Amino acid sequence: MSLAKFVAQTGLSPVTCWRYRNHGWLKTIVIAGRHYVTREAIEEFNRRAAAGEFAGTLKNPSAARNRAGV
């Protein structure tokens, strides 16, 4: 499946998908200069996301202040 179609079907932003690819969380293949996502890569990504492997804390200081009520 093309990466653009994956973005459209999942509702993720293109920037978010770029970040996921950059971190190695979403594996893509390049054919003739276009990025594609295999079924296996989608299944692995969904499995890892459901297991909470990508959960983390916000690195945005203003968001941390907002949570603290400051």
N, CA, C and O atoms as a GROMACS GRO file, in nm:
protein
  280
    1MET      N    1   0.086  -0.115   0.000
    1MET     CA    2   0.000   0.000   0.000
    1MET      C    3   0.092   0.122   0.000
    1MET      O    4   0.195   0.124   0.068
    2SER      N    5   0.054   0.224  -0.076
    2SER     CA    6   0.135   0.345  -0.078
    2SER      C    7   0.126   0.414   0.057
    2SER      O    8   0.026   0.402   0.128
    3LEU      N    9   0.230   0.487   0.091
    3LEU     CA   10   0.232   0.557   0.219
    3LEU      C   11   0.123   0.663   0.223
    3LEU      O   12   0.062   0.685   0.328
    4ALA      N   13   0.096   0.728   0.110
    4ALA     CA   14  -0.010   0.829   0.105
    4ALA      C   15  -0.146   0.766   0.135
    4ALA      O   16  -0.228   0.827   0.204
    5LYS      N   17  -0.171   0.647   0.083
    5LYS     CA   18  -0.297   0.579   0.110
    5LYS      C   19  -0.305   0.536   0.256
    5LYS      O   20  -0.412   0.545   0.318
    6PHE      N   21  -0.193   0.491   0.312
    6PHE     CA   22  -0.188   0.455   0.453
    6PHE      C   23  -0.221   0.576   0.540
    6PHE      O   24  -0.297   0.564   0.636
    7VAL      N   25  -0.165   0.692   0.507
    7VAL     CA   26  -0.192   0.815   0.581
    7VAL      C   27  -0.341   0.848   0.574
    7VAL      O   28  -0.402   0.883   0.675
    8ALA      N   29  -0.399   0.838   0.455
    8ALA     CA   30  -0.540   0.870   0.437
    8ALA      C   31  -0.631   0.774   0.514
    8ALA      O   32  -0.730   0.817   0.574
    9GLN      N   33  -0.599   0.646   0.514
    9GLN     CA   34  -0.683   0.547   0.580
    9GLN      C   35  -0.672   0.553   0.732
    9GLN      O   36  -0.771   0.529   0.802
   10THR      N   37  -0.554   0.585   0.784
   10THR     CA   38  -0.537   0.586   0.928
   10THR      C   39  -0.575   0.720   0.991
   10THR      O   40  -0.606   0.726   1.110
   11GLY      N   41  -0.573   0.826   0.912
   11GLY     CA   42  -0.603   0.957   0.966
   11GLY      C   43  -0.484   1.023   1.033
   11GLY      O   44  -0.496   1.132   1.089
   12LEU      N   45  -0.369   0.959   1.027
   12LEU     CA   46  -0.247   1.020   1.081
   12LEU      C   47  -0.201   1.130   0.987
   12LEU      O   48  -0.229   1.127   0.867
   13SER      N   49  -0.132   1.227   1.041
   13SER     CA   50  -0.079   1.334   0.957
   13SER      C   51   0.047   1.283   0.886
   13SER      O   52   0.114   1.193   0.936
   14PRO      N   53   0.078   1.341   0.770
   14PRO     CA   54   0.201   1.301   0.701
   14PRO      C   55   0.325   1.324   0.787
   14PRO      O   56   0.420   1.245   0.780
   15VAL      N   57   0.326   1.430   0.869
   15VAL     CA   58   0.440   1.457   0.955
   15VAL      C   59   0.454   1.347   1.060
   15VAL      O   60   0.566   1.304   1.090
   16THR      N   61   0.343   1.302   1.117
   16THR     CA   62   0.348   1.195   1.216
   16THR      C   63   0.404   1.068   1.155
   16THR      O   64   0.487   1.001   1.216
   17CYS      N   65   0.359   1.035   1.035
   17CYS     CA   66   0.412   0.916   0.968
   17CYS      C   67   0.560   0.931   0.939
   17CYS      O   68   0.636   0.834   0.951
   18TRP      N   69   0.603   1.051   0.901
   18TRP     CA   70   0.745   1.076   0.878
   18TRP      C   71   0.823   1.052   1.006
   18TRP      O   72   0.929   0.990   1.002
   19ARG      N   73   0.772   1.101   1.120
   19ARG     CA   74   0.839   1.080   1.248
   19ARG      C   75   0.846   0.932   1.284
   19ARG      O   76   0.949   0.884   1.330
   20TYR      N   77   0.736   0.861   1.262
   20TYR     CA   78   0.734   0.717   1.291
   20TYR      C   79   0.838   0.644   1.205
   20TYR      O   80   0.907   0.555   1.253
   21ARG      N   81   0.848   0.683   1.078
   21ARG     CA   82   0.948   0.622   0.990
   21ARG      C   83   1.088   0.658   1.036
   21ARG      O   84   1.177   0.574   1.037
   22ASN      N   85   1.107   0.783   1.075
   22ASN     CA   86   1.238   0.831   1.119
   22ASN      C   87   1.284   0.758   1.244
   22ASN      O   88   1.403   0.730   1.259
   23HIS      N   89   1.193   0.728   1.335
   23HIS     CA   90   1.225   0.654   1.458
   23HIS      C   91   1.239   0.504   1.433
   23HIS      O   92   1.286   0.431   1.520
   24GLY      N   93   1.199   0.458   1.316
   24GLY     CA   94   1.204   0.315   1.285
   24GLY      C   95   1.084   0.238   1.333
   24GLY      O   96   1.084   0.115   1.332
   25TRP      N   97   0.979   0.310   1.376
   25TRP     CA   98   0.858   0.245   1.426
   25TRP      C   99   0.770   0.194   1.313
   25TRP      O  100   0.698   0.095   1.329
   26LEU      N  101   0.776   0.260   1.198
   26LEU     CA  102   0.698   0.219   1.081
   26LEU      C  103   0.796   0.195   0.968
   26LEU      O  104   0.864   0.286   0.922
   27LYS      N  105   0.804   0.071   0.925
   27LYS     CA  106   0.900   0.035   0.822
   27LYS      C  107   0.836   0.050   0.684
   27LYS      O  108   0.725   0.001   0.660
   28THR      N  109   0.906   0.117   0.595
   28THR     CA  110   0.858   0.135   0.459
   28THR      C  111   0.962   0.081   0.362
   28THR      O  112   1.079   0.062   0.397
   29ILE      N  113   0.917   0.057   0.241
   29ILE     CA  114   1.008   0.021   0.134
   29ILE      C  115   0.995   0.126   0.026
   29ILE      O  116   0.889   0.188   0.011
   30VAL      N  117   1.100   0.146  -0.050
   30VAL     CA  118   1.099   0.245  -0.157
   30VAL      C  119   1.108   0.173  -0.290
   30VAL      O  120   1.201   0.095  -0.314
   31ILE      N  121   1.011   0.199  -0.375
   31ILE     CA  122   1.008   0.143  -0.509
   31ILE      C  123   0.993   0.261  -0.605
   31ILE      O  124   0.894   0.334  -0.601
   32ALA      N  125   1.092   0.278  -0.692
   32ALA     CA  126   1.091   0.386  -0.791
   32ALA      C  127   1.070   0.523  -0.724
   32ALA      O  128   0.999   0.608  -0.777
   33GLY      N  129   1.133   0.541  -0.609
   33GLY     CA  130   1.127   0.670  -0.542
   33GLY      C  131   1.002   0.696  -0.460
   33GLY      O  132   0.987   0.805  -0.404
   34ARG      N  133   0.911   0.600  -0.452
   34ARG     CA  134   0.788   0.616  -0.373
   34ARG      C  135   0.791   0.522  -0.254
   34ARG      O  136   0.841   0.410  -0.263
   35HIS      N  137   0.737   0.569  -0.143
   35HIS     CA  138   0.734   0.489  -0.020
   35HIS      C  139   0.608   0.405  -0.014
   35HIS      O  140   0.498   0.451  -0.045
   36TYR      N  141   0.627   0.280   0.026
   36TYR     CA  142   0.517   0.186   0.042
   36TYR      C  143   0.528   0.119   0.177
   36TYR      O  144   0.637   0.106   0.233
   37VAL      N  145   0.412   0.076   0.230
   37VAL     CA  146   0.406   0.005   0.358
   37VAL      C  147   0.350  -0.134   0.329
   37VAL      O  148   0.245  -0.147   0.266
   38THR      N  149   0.419  -0.236   0.376
   38THR     CA  150   0.371  -0.372   0.354
   38THR      C  151   0.268  -0.410   0.461
   38THR      O  152   0.260  -0.346   0.566
   39ARG      N  153   0.191  -0.512   0.433
   39ARG     CA  154   0.094  -0.561   0.532
   39ARG      C  155   0.164  -0.604   0.660
   39ARG      O  156   0.116  -0.579   0.771
   40GLU      N  157   0.279  -0.669   0.643
   40GLU     CA  158   0.354  -0.715   0.759
   40GLU      C  159   0.400  -0.598   0.845
   40GLU      O  160   0.395  -0.605   0.968
   41ALA      N  161   0.443  -0.488   0.781
   41ALA     CA  162   0.488  -0.370   0.856
   41ALA      C  163   0.372  -0.306   0.930
   41ALA      O  164   0.388  -0.259   1.043
   42ILE      N  165   0.254  -0.303   0.868
   42ILE     CA  166   0.135  -0.247   0.932
   42ILE      C  167   0.096  -0.333   1.052
   42ILE      O  168   0.064  -0.281   1.159
   43GLU      N  169   0.097  -0.465   1.034
   43GLU     CA  170   0.062  -0.555   1.144
   43GLU      C  171   0.160  -0.541   1.260
   43GLU      O  172   0.119  -0.538   1.376
   44GLU      N  173   0.289  -0.532   1.229
   44GLU     CA  174   0.390  -0.515   1.334
   44GLU      C  175   0.370  -0.382   1.406
   44GLU      O  176   0.378  -0.376   1.529
   45PHE      N  177   0.345  -0.275   1.331
   45PHE     CA  178   0.324  -0.145   1.391
   45PHE      C  179   0.202  -0.147   1.483
   45PHE      O  180   0.208  -0.098   1.596
   46ASN      N  181   0.092  -0.204   1.436
   46ASN     CA  182  -0.030  -0.212   1.518
   46ASN      C  183  -0.010  -0.296   1.643
   46ASN      O  184  -0.059  -0.261   1.751
   47ARG      N  185   0.062  -0.406   1.630
   47ARG     CA  186   0.089  -0.492   1.745
   47ARG      C  187   0.172  -0.417   1.849
   47ARG      O  188   0.141  -0.420   1.968
   48ARG      N  189   0.277  -0.350   1.804
   48ARG     CA  190   0.364  -0.276   1.896
   48ARG      C  191   0.290  -0.158   1.960
   48ARG      O  192   0.311  -0.129   2.078
   49ALA      N  193   0.205  -0.091   1.884
   49ALA     CA  194   0.129   0.022   1.938
   49ALA      C  195   0.030  -0.026   2.043
   49ALA      O  196   0.013   0.038   2.146
   50ALA      N  197  -0.036  -0.139   2.016
   50ALA     CA  198  -0.131  -0.193   2.113
   50ALA      C  199  -0.062  -0.238   2.242
   50ALA      O  200  -0.121  -0.233   2.349
   51ALA      N  201   0.063  -0.280   2.230
   51ALA     CA  202   0.138  -0.322   2.348
   51ALA      C  203   0.194  -0.203   2.426
   51ALA      O  204   0.248  -0.221   2.536
   52GLY      N  205   0.180  -0.083   2.372
   52GLY     CA  206   0.225   0.037   2.442
   52GLY      C  207   0.373   0.068   2.426
   52GLY      O  208   0.429   0.144   2.506
   53GLU      N  209   0.437   0.011   2.326
   53GLU     CA  210   0.580   0.033   2.307
   53GLU      C  211   0.614   0.178   2.271
   53GLU      O  212   0.726   0.222   2.296
   54PHE      N  213   0.520   0.251   2.214
   54PHE     CA  214   0.549   0.386   2.168
   54PHE      C  215   0.504   0.492   2.267
   54PHE      O  216   0.519   0.612   2.241
   55ALA      N  217   0.450   0.451   2.380
   55ALA     CA  218   0.403   0.547   2.480
   55ALA      C  219   0.524   0.615   2.544
   55ALA      O  220   0.629   0.554   2.564
   56GLY      N  221   0.506   0.741   2.576
   56GLY     CA  222   0.615   0.814   2.639
   56GLY      C  223   0.563   0.942   2.701
   56GLY      O  224   0.442   0.968   2.703
   57THR      N  225   0.653   1.019   2.752
   57THR     CA  226   0.616   1.146   2.814
   57THR      C  227   0.633   1.259   2.713
   57THR      O  228   0.710   1.248   2.617
   58LEU      N  229   0.562   1.366   2.737
   58LEU     CA  230   0.574   1.483   2.652
   58LEU      C  231   0.705   1.555   2.680
   58LEU      O  232   0.744   1.571   2.796
   59LYS      N  233   0.772   1.597   2.575
   59LYS     CA  234   0.897   1.669   2.592
   59LYS      C  235   0.876   1.819   2.575
   59LYS      O  236   0.971   1.895   2.560
   60ASN      N  237   0.750   1.860   2.579
   60ASN     CA  238   0.715   1.999   2.560
   60ASN      C  239   0.699   2.065   2.697
   60ASN      O  240   0.604   2.031   2.769
   61PRO      N  241   0.787   2.157   2.736
   61PRO     CA  242   0.778   2.216   2.870
   61PRO      C  243   0.645   2.289   2.896
   61PRO      O  244   0.593   2.284   3.007
   62SER      N  245   0.592   2.356   2.796
   62SER     CA  246   0.466   2.428   2.819
   62SER      C  247   0.351   2.330   2.844
   62SER      O  248   0.260   2.361   2.921
   63ALA      N  249   0.354   2.215   2.781
   63ALA     CA  250   0.250   2.114   2.804
   63ALA      C  251   0.260   2.061   2.947
   63ALA      O  252   0.158   2.036   3.012
   64ALA      N  253   0.382   2.044   2.997
   64ALA     CA  254   0.401   1.998   3.135
   64ALA      C  255   0.348   2.102   3.233
   64ALA      O  256   0.288   2.066   3.335
   65ARG      N  257   0.370   2.229   3.204
   65ARG     CA  258   0.318   2.334   3.292
   65ARG      C  259   0.166   2.336   3.289
   65ARG      O  260   0.103   2.357   3.392
   66ASN      N  261   0.108   2.315   3.172
   66ASN     CA  262  -0.039   2.314   3.162
   66ASN      C  263  -0.099   2.199   3.242
   66ASN      O  264  -0.205   2.214   3.304
   67ARG      N  265  -0.033   2.084   3.242
   67ARG     CA  266  -0.082   1.970   3.319
   67ARG      C  267  -0.073   1.998   3.468
   67ARG      O  268  -0.156   1.952   3.546
   68ALA      N  269   0.030   2.075   3.508
   68ALA     CA  270   0.052   2.104   3.650
   68ALA      C  271  -0.040   2.217   3.698
   68ALA      O  272  -0.049   2.242   3.818
   69GLY      N  273  -0.107   2.285   3.604
   69GLY     CA  274  -0.199   2.393   3.642
   69GLY      C  275  -0.129   2.524   3.671
   69GLY      O  276  -0.183   2.609   3.740
   70VAL      N  277  -0.010   2.540   3.619
   70VAL     CA  278   0.066   2.664   3.644
   70VAL      C  279   0.034   2.765   3.537
   70VAL      O  280   0.087   2.876   3.539
   0.00000   0.00000   0.00000
